[in-house]
Amino acid sequence: MLKKDKILTIVGQNENILKERGSQFIAQCCPLDDEKSFNKIFNEIKKKYYDASHHCYAYRLLNENFKYSDDGEPNGTAGLRILNAIDHFHLQNILVVVIRYFGGIKLGVGPLGKAYYNSAFEVLEKSKKTEKLFYNKFIVDVDFNQISSIHRIINNFEVKLLNTVYKETVKFEILVKVNDLERFKEKLVDELKGNLQMKINDKIILE
């Protein structure tokens, strides 16, 4: 059983601009599903702001994987500070990129780190937050005379019925909360006397 069954993330994209002694810090944040999605989003941002001095970022995913980059800024002044802002709001599955246009005045390590942190903090502060629950896809095949039993079990759990396919048997595709999965499985086996076929997809689905 997982220690938790949900995450806090943001809805949609957002942007915030912070100016500090001539330099401009453009912070952008968006939901992020996985590392593969990161490459596509980040490359699009770099292409849009191709003439910027730095493209610093941090992301954290639901599997606790995270990554950050200072992109040429002094070590610890940018990427880690952006990640600190993400963690302040307890967010996951999120990417924050802070684009800097250098204004000609060096800020110093302390003020520079503060500028990156504040830039990320402000864009996250004004972003809409939402909770996403963890589900697994549960596929079960039963005979036609067991349909009513399946629906009765479904109605007793907080599950989501995705699809029902009627062929020689009836196939139900159901989203089940990860922490309810074993109870749901036991109830099915008990109610249907083991007369069913089932398959569980281990991939976590967020809803």
Number of C-alpha atoms within 10 A of each C-alpha: 9 8 6 10 15 18 17 16 25 22 14 11 15 16 19 17 16 18 14 14 11 13 18 20 25 22 27 21 25 21 21 21 16 17 15 9 11 16 10 10 14 17 12 12 15 15 10 10 16 13 11 16 17 20 25 24 27 25 29 25 20 20 10 9 12 16 14 20 20 20 14 11 18 12 13 16 22 31 26 21 25 33 24 16 23 25 14 12 14 12 24 25 23 24 29 31 29 30 25 23 18 17 14 9 10 12 17 10 15 10 13 19 22 16 23 27 22 18 28 32 23 16 22 28 13 11 17 12 15 12 14 17 17 21 25 20 23 22 18 20 21 19 15 13 10 16 15 10 14 17 12 11 15 17 11 9 13 13 19 16 15 12 11 14 11 11 9 10 16 16 20 21 19 20 24 25 25 21 16 16 19 13 10 21 16 12 14 20 14 11 15 14 9 10 13 14 12 15 11 16 12 11 10 15 16 17 12
